[in-house]
Amino acid sequence: MSLPEAMRAVEISAPGGPDVLRLAEVPVPHPGSGQVLIEVHYAGVNRPDALQRAGAYAPPPSASPLPGLEVAGIVAAVGPGAHWSVGDRVCALVPGGGYADYALAPGAHCLPVPDGMALREAACLPETFFTVWTNVFDRGRLRAGERFLVHGGSSGIGTTAIQLAHAFGARVFATAGSAEKCAVCEGLGAERAINYRTEDFVTVMKAEGGANLILDMVGGDYLPRNIASLSDDGRLVQIAFLQGPKVELNFAPVMARRLTITGSTLRPRSDGHKAAIAEALRSQVWPLLSSGRIAPVMDREFALADAAGAHRRMEGGDHVGKIVLKVR
């Protein structure tokens, strides 16, 4: 495959709001050892991209400074030791640089596009599925029959977590901000969706015996309420803090009821850890995607040149599921 010397990419002109995202021309990168170069067709849009744009989430030193953490497309070039071939259809978790015509990815962080799935949908998979798998099933140790509560149930993370937890036999509960979003959650497998504007999720979960596991990206005053919502020996996994990371918290119930509070961020994890997640997804989850038992939930598509519009849509909070950028 003949490669151009330059490509379009979205740059962050300065820390700030969505309008700091600008289309520019930059050199096409070349894959090193263990890497592949992907001709990007679609790129997923995620909350960490907005944090990076605002200057609150710096990329790792070795990563591209361009935003974008997940892509789907065609392998255009292969570096030494990367076990892919030019022309393969892949989706990939990338450390940065996804908002571009071409993006580098470690070969071990790529996965084949599931059978029958278009590249548009495949671009929605890596960031959310890597995040949900490592936090819900690895750190959270969710088991069949357990009660699982996910906040932000209509988000990309939420819609993925609901489907996976339901597919693996958990009883799923979710919070969302409207009757319409609650209906989406229940349609995906939640047995009870809680409208947080009109109901108290603590009361609902206590009536069910408490949550064995909670996945939270809200933080702030949700932290003490999450503690109150857990069953004895329950686990809370924190993956973001949309309402802030600081709160006054009484730890006495944590000790008395043997609760576990943990959390993680994906981007700084080692290449080896991400490769292990990819292998688990390939064996445990990709068959569910190929069979159509689970599927990404799509919200809206934006042109690469309108990355600012995509960020405004995401930060406005009205979206359901994933937002993608159409690159080609």
C-alpha positions as CSV (number, residue, x, y, z in Angstrom):
1,M,0.0,0.0,0.0
2,S,1.5,3.3,-1.1
3,L,1.5,5.9,1.7
4,P,1.3,9.7,1.5
5,E,3.9,11.8,3.3
6,A,1.2,14.1,4.9
7,M,-2.2,13.5,6.4
8,R,-5.1,15.4,8.0
9,A,-5.2,15.4,11.8
10,V,-7.1,17.2,14.5
11,E,-4.7,19.2,16.8
12,I,-5.4,20.9,20.1
13,S,-4.3,24.5,19.5
14,A,-4.4,25.4,23.2
15,P,-6.1,24.1,26.3
16,G,-9.7,25.1,26.3
17,G,-13.2,24.3,25.0
18,P,-14.2,22.4,21.9
19,D,-13.3,25.2,19.5
20,V,-9.6,24.7,20.2
21,L,-9.8,21.5,18.0
22,R,-8.3,22.4,14.6
23,L,-7.8,20.4,11.5
24,A,-4.1,20.5,10.4
25,E,-1.7,18.8,8.1
26,V,1.0,16.7,9.8
27,P,3.5,14.0,8.7
28,V,2.2,10.4,8.4
29,P,3.9,8.3,11.1
30,H,5.8,5.1,10.4
31,P,5.4,1.9,12.5
32,G,8.2,0.8,14.7
33,S,8.8,-2.6,16.3
34,G,5.6,-4.3,17.2
35,Q,3.4,-1.5,15.8
36,V,1.0,-1.2,12.9
37,L,-0.1,1.8,11.0
38,I,-3.9,2.0,10.5
39,E,-5.6,3.8,7.7
40,V,-8.4,5.2,9.9
41,H,-11.9,5.1,8.7
42,Y,-13.6,6.0,11.9
43,A,-12.4,7.2,15.3
44,G,-14.3,7.0,18.6
45,V,-14.9,10.1,20.8
46,N,-14.4,9.7,24.5
47,R,-14.4,11.7,27.7
48,P,-10.6,11.4,28.1
49,D,-10.3,13.2,24.8
50,A,-12.2,16.2,26.2
51,L,-10.0,16.1,29.3
52,Q,-6.9,16.2,27.2
53,R,-8.3,19.0,25.1
54,A,-8.9,21.0,28.3
55,G,-5.4,20.4,29.5
56,A,-6.4,18.1,32.3
57,Y,-5.2,14.7,31.0
58,A,-1.7,14.7,29.4
59,P,-0.8,11.8,27.1
60,P,2.0,9.5,28.1
61,P,5.4,10.8,27.0
62,S,5.8,8.2,24.2
63,A,2.3,8.8,22.8
64,S,1.1,11.1,20.0
65,P,0.0,14.5,21.3
66,L,-3.1,14.3,19.0
67,P,-6.4,13.3,20.6
68,G,-8.1,10.0,19.9
69,L,-7.9,6.7,21.8
70,E,-9.7,4.3,19.5
71,V,-10.0,3.7,15.8
72,A,-11.2,1.3,13.2
73,G,-9.8,0.9,9.7
74,I,-7.4,-1.0,7.5
75,V,-3.8,-2.0,8.3
76,A,-1.6,0.1,6.0
77,A,1.9,-0.8,7.2
78,V,3.3,-3.3,9.6
79,G,6.4,-2.9,11.8
80,P,8.8,-5.7,12.7
81,G,7.2,-8.3,15.1
82,A,3.6,-7.1,14.6
83,H,1.5,-10.1,13.7
84,W,-0.9,-8.4,11.3
85,S,-1.0,-8.1,7.5
86,V,-1.5,-5.1,5.3
87,G,-5.2,-5.0,4.4
88,D,-6.5,-6.5,7.6
89,R,-9.7,-4.9,9.0
90,V,-9.0,-4.0,12.7
91,C,-10.1,-1.9,15.5
92,A,-7.5,-0.7,18.0
93,L,-6.9,0.9,21.3
94,V,-4.3,3.7,20.6
95,P,-2.4,5.8,23.2
96,G,-3.2,8.9,21.2
97,G,-3.5,10.2,17.6
98,G,-6.8,8.6,16.6
99,Y,-8.3,11.8,15.2
100,A,-6.3,11.5,12.0
101,D,-6.1,9.8,8.5
102,Y,-3.5,7.4,9.9
103,A,-2.7,6.2,13.4
104,L,-0.1,4.0,15.0
105,A,-1.2,1.2,17.3
106,P,0.7,-1.6,19.1
107,G,-0.1,-4.7,17.2
108,A,-1.1,-6.4,20.5
109,H,-3.7,-3.8,21.1
110,C,-5.5,-4.4,17.8
111,L,-8.5,-6.7,17.4
112,P,-10.2,-8.0,14.3
113,V,-13.4,-6.3,13.3
114,P,-16.1,-8.7,14.5
115,D,-17.8,-10.8,11.8
116,G,-20.6,-8.8,10.0
117,M,-19.7,-5.5,11.7
118,A,-19.1,-2.3,9.8
119,L,-16.0,-0.1,10.6
120,R,-18.3,2.6,11.9
121,E,-19.5,0.4,14.7
122,A,-16.1,-1.2,15.3
123,A,-14.7,2.2,16.2
124,C,-17.0,2.2,19.2
125,L,-15.5,-1.0,20.7
126,P,-11.9,-0.6,22.0
127,E,-11.9,2.2,24.6
128,T,-15.2,1.1,26.2
129,F,-14.8,-2.6,26.0
130,F,-11.2,-2.5,27.3
131,T,-12.4,-0.2,30.2
132,V,-15.4,-2.3,31.1
133,W,-13.6,-5.6,31.0
134,T,-10.7,-4.6,33.2
135,N,-12.8,-2.7,35.7
136,V,-16.0,-4.8,35.9
137,F,-14.6,-8.3,35.4
138,D,-10.9,-8.1,36.5
139,R,-10.9,-5.5,39.3
140,G,-14.6,-5.7,40.1
141,R,-14.7,-9.6,39.9
142,L,-18.4,-9.6,38.8
143,R,-20.0,-13.0,38.9
144,A,-23.2,-14.5,37.6
145,G,-26.1,-13.8,39.9
146,E,-24.6,-10.7,41.5
147,R,-26.3,-7.4,41.6
148,F,-24.4,-4.8,39.5
149,L,-25.1,-1.1,39.4
150,V,-23.6,1.1,36.7
151,H,-24.0,4.9,36.8
152,G,-24.4,6.7,33.5
153,G,-26.1,3.7,32.0
154,S,-26.8,5.4,28.6
155,S,-23.2,6.4,28.0
156,G,-20.8,4.5,25.9
157,I,-19.3,2.9,29.0
158,G,-22.8,2.3,30.5
159,T,-24.3,0.7,27.5
160,T,-21.3,-1.6,27.2
161,A,-21.3,-2.5,30.9
162,I,-25.0,-3.3,30.9
163,Q,-24.8,-5.7,27.9
164,L,-21.7,-7.5,29.1
165,A,-22.9,-7.9,32.7
166,H,-26.2,-9.2,31.5
167,A,-24.6,-11.6,29.0
168,F,-22.4,-13.0,31.8
169,G,-25.4,-13.6,34.1
170,A,-25.4,-10.7,36.5
171,R,-28.5,-8.8,37.7
172,V,-28.0,-5.3,36.2
173,F,-29.2,-2.0,37.5
174,A,-28.4,1.4,35.9
175,T,-28.9,5.1,36.5
176,A,-29.8,7.5,33.8
177,G,-31.2,11.1,33.5
178,S,-34.5,10.6,31.6
179,A,-37.3,8.2,31.1
180,E,-36.1,7.7,27.5
181,K,-32.5,6.9,28.6
182,C,-33.9,4.5,31.3
183,A,-35.9,2.7,28.6
184,V,-32.7,2.3,26.5
185,C,-30.9,0.8,29.6
186,E,-33.7,-1.7,30.2
187,G,-33.8,-2.6,26.5
188,L,-30.1,-3.5,26.7
189,G,-30.5,-5.9,29.7
190,A,-30.9,-3.8,32.9
191,E,-33.7,-5.3,35.0
192,R,-34.2,-1.9,36.6
193,A,-33.2,1.6,35.4
194,I,-33.3,4.4,37.9
195,N,-34.0,8.0,36.8
196,Y,-31.6,9.8,39.1
197,R,-33.6,13.0,38.7
198,T,-36.8,11.6,40.2
199,E,-35.6,8.5,42.2
200,D,-33.0,7.8,44.9
201,F,-30.7,5.0,43.7
202,V,-29.7,4.3,47.3
203,T,-33.3,3.5,48.3
204,V,-33.7,1.3,45.2
205,M,-30.6,-0.7,45.8
206,K,-31.1,-1.2,49.5
207,A,-34.6,-2.6,48.7
208,E,-32.8,-5.1,46.4
209,G,-30.3,-6.1,49.2
210,G,-27.6,-3.8,48.0
211,A,-25.2,-3.9,45.0
212,N,-22.4,-6.4,45.0
213,L,-20.6,-4.2,42.6
214,I,-20.9,-0.6,41.5
215,L,-19.1,1.0,38.5
216,D,-19.0,4.8,38.9
217,M,-17.7,7.6,36.8
218,V,-19.6,10.4,38.6
219,G,-17.7,10.8,41.9
220,G,-18.5,13.8,44.1
221,D,-21.5,13.3,46.3
222,Y,-22.1,9.9,44.7
223,L,-19.2,8.4,46.7
224,P,-20.9,8.3,50.1
225,R,-24.2,7.3,48.4
226,N,-22.4,4.5,46.6
227,I,-21.1,3.2,50.0
228,A,-24.6,3.2,51.4
229,S,-25.8,1.3,48.3
230,L,-23.4,-1.6,48.6
231,S,-24.2,-4.9,50.1
232,D,-21.9,-6.3,52.8
233,D,-18.5,-7.3,51.1
234,G,-19.5,-5.1,48.2
235,R,-17.1,-3.5,45.7
236,L,-17.0,0.0,44.3
237,V,-14.9,0.6,41.2
238,Q,-14.2,4.2,40.3
239,I,-13.2,5.1,36.7
240,A,-13.8,8.9,36.5
241,F,-15.0,11.9,38.5
242,L,-17.4,14.0,36.5
243,Q,-18.5,15.7,39.8
244,G,-15.0,15.9,41.2
245,P,-12.7,13.6,43.2
246,K,-12.9,15.2,46.6
247,V,-15.6,14.5,49.2
248,E,-16.0,13.9,52.9
249,L,-16.4,10.2,53.5
250,N,-17.0,8.2,56.6
251,F,-14.9,5.0,56.3
252,A,-16.4,3.3,59.3
253,P,-18.9,1.4,57.2
254,V,-16.1,0.4,54.8
255,M,-14.4,-1.4,57.8
256,A,-17.6,-2.7,59.4
257,R,-19.1,-4.1,56.2
258,R,-15.8,-5.3,54.6
259,L,-16.3,-3.1,51.5
260,T,-13.7,-2.6,48.8
261,I,-13.0,0.7,47.0
262,T,-10.8,0.6,44.0
263,G,-10.4,2.2,40.6
264,S,-8.2,2.6,37.6
265,T,-7.3,4.6,34.5
266,L,-6.6,2.8,31.3
267,R,-4.3,5.0,29.3
268,P,-1.2,4.9,31.6
269,R,-1.3,1.1,32.0
270,S,1.6,-0.8,30.5
271,D,1.5,-2.2,26.9
272,G,1.6,-5.7,28.4
273,H,-1.5,-5.1,30.6
274,K,-3.4,-3.7,27.6
275,A,-2.4,-6.7,25.5
276,A,-3.7,-9.1,28.2
277,I,-7.0,-7.3,28.1
278,A,-7.1,-7.6,24.3
279,E,-6.6,-11.3,24.5
280,A,-9.3,-11.7,27.1
281,L,-11.7,-9.7,24.9
282,R,-10.8,-11.8,21.9
283,S,-11.6,-15.0,23.6
284,Q,-14.5,-14.0,25.9
285,V,-16.3,-11.1,24.3
286,W,-15.6,-11.1,20.5
287,P,-17.7,-14.3,20.0
288,L,-20.7,-12.4,21.5
289,L,-20.1,-9.5,19.1
290,S,-19.7,-11.7,16.1
291,S,-22.9,-13.6,17.0
292,G,-24.9,-10.3,17.4
293,R,-25.7,-11.1,21.1
294,I,-24.2,-7.8,22.1
295,A,-23.5,-4.7,19.9
296,P,-22.2,-1.2,20.3
297,V,-24.9,1.5,20.8
298,M,-24.4,4.3,18.3
299,D,-25.4,8.0,18.9
300,R,-24.2,10.2,16.1
301,E,-21.5,10.5,13.5
302,F,-19.5,13.7,12.8
303,A,-17.0,14.6,10.1
304,L,-13.3,14.7,11.2
305,A,-13.3,18.4,10.5
306,D,-16.1,18.8,13.0
307,A,-14.4,17.2,16.0
308,A,-15.5,20.3,18.0
309,G,-19.1,19.5,17.2
310,A,-18.6,15.9,18.4
311,H,-17.1,17.2,21.7
312,R,-20.0,19.6,22.2
313,R,-22.4,16.8,21.7
314,M,-20.6,14.6,24.2
315,E,-20.2,17.3,26.9
316,G,-23.9,18.3,26.4
317,G,-24.9,15.0,27.9
318,D,-27.9,14.3,25.6
319,H,-26.1,11.5,23.7
320,V,-27.0,7.8,24.1
321,G,-24.1,5.5,23.3
322,K,-21.0,6.3,21.3
323,I,-20.1,9.3,19.1
324,V,-17.7,8.7,16.2
325,L,-15.7,10.8,13.8
326,K,-15.9,9.8,10.1
327,V,-12.4,10.1,8.7
328,R,-12.9,8.6,5.2
